[in-house]
Amino acid sequence: MMKYLSLPDNATRILPFYLAMEEFAARIIGEDDIFFQWQVEPTVIFGRNQLIANEVNVEYCREHGIAFYRRRSGGGCVYADQDNIMFSYITRSDEVQTTFSRYTSAVATMLQGLGLNASASDRNDVLIDGLKVSGNAFYHIPGRSIVHGTMLFDTNMEHMLNAITPSREKLSSKGVESVRNHITTLSEHLSMDIETFKRHVRESLCDGEIKLTADDVAEIEKLTLPYLEPSFLWGNDPQCEVERGGRIEGVGSIHASVELKHGMIQDLRLKGDFLPLRENASDLLLDKLRGAKLDTNTLRAALAGCDVGQWILNLSNEQLITLLTN
């Protein structure tokens, strides 16, 4: 069971505060398993490896007062508001897949306790009757793992569909309208209100409480500041000579920016809603591929003895090579 991390007041805060709260819990609090849930005003949050221009409809967000922020974890772009509960789980673990599996299984079991046909998927989502109700992302600091994700109690579907700009790969494979056929909300299945559901979550997943102090909140607010830096929000997308992209089943969308010199790879940056198992996945791949020519046999030789699936969830060497050489 987890310990519930609570704030000393009920103030509504910006989304980066809660990301910083996760960091505070991971670095400062010694408890093995910590959990908390939170809500924000309308906000888009996108993964650390995503291109903001590809994922966020900035103009729509500004017109409708929707904030947008980048997080440190990988994965895709999501919309959150007061009807959408966010979950945060911090644990003493280095095993990514074990952590994901344990957490999503616990959430699915919690929903099953309400009589729902809930299950955890191999993409680290939680489903009800086969439809996605919760998506989750992960990042790691030494000795600690952080999983956070959505729980769609209800939401403003118009904002969800318009604030997030799907990539062309997503549009072609799903279509915007089909999004409605891939997700569900708890309000469609439960008669309870959101506060009653939140109490059920806490009682089911947690067996104790850790109360933060005003001084703790002040420290968390300091940790919030890097998320607000323009350089972090907008990212540093390098100018590259070759662009490759596609959607890989079970992996997600990957956009590769490759800088070549004399036909050989000098730089490689990966963006998309894939789930990195290492924070520096692009750097690890570049270490293997720098100096290699952009052809199948050379890339295969450069990756010999290496399994890129250890760095990016479910990605095989051949899938990466096909992506880069297509």
Buried (B, 14 or more C-beta within 10 A) or exposed (E): EBBBBEBEEEEEBBBBBBBBBBBBBBEEBEBEBBBBBBBBBBBBBBBBBBBBEBBBBBEBBEEBEBBBBBBBBBBBBBBBBBBBBBBBBBBBBEEBEEBBBBBBEBBBBBBBEBEBEBBBBEBBBBBBEEBBBBBBBBBBBEEBBBBBBBBBBBBBEEBBBBBBBBBEBBEEEBEEEEBEEEBBBBBEBBEBEBEEBBEBBBEBBBEEEBEBEEEBBEBBBEBBEBBEEEEBBEBEEEEBEEEBBBBBEEBBBBBBBBBBEEEBBBBBBBBBBBBBBBBEBBEBBBEBBEEBBBEEEBBBEBBEEBEBBEBBBBBBBEBBBBBBBE
